[in-house]
Amino acid sequence: MVLLCREYFARAPRQNVFPVAERFSYVSGQAAIIRTLTPNSIRYVALVVIALSLAIAYGIWYSYSVILVALLAEFGWSRSVLAGAFSVFTLVHGGVNPIIGALCARFRPL
């Protein structure tokens, strides 16, 4: 029985267990690291990177109210000019997001 199993597995075509790692195998320096990651660990790495990126982005976004007084004192601008600049930034950010989302949907990540 063991001989039959060994013979079967010797003839069976090998399937790639980690198809995700094969996509990145062309990168020379990172190939060994990515090949060792399982699909679940790649998901966890992506989750950590996304969480850190969002934490930094939202930290910068909401720190505006903390540094508002320092910006007023440093540059001598009026409160209305500084608040207007942030309002324009918010409107541009909100208007550009659908375009960026459509581009992300059309051109998939590597």
Secondary structure, DSSP 4 states (H G I P E B T S, - for coil): -HHHHHHHHHHSPPPPS-HHHHHTTT-TTTHHHHHHS-HHHHHHHHHHHHHHHHHHHHHHHHTHHHHHHHHHHHH---HHHHHHHHHHHHHHHHHHHHHHHHHHHHS---
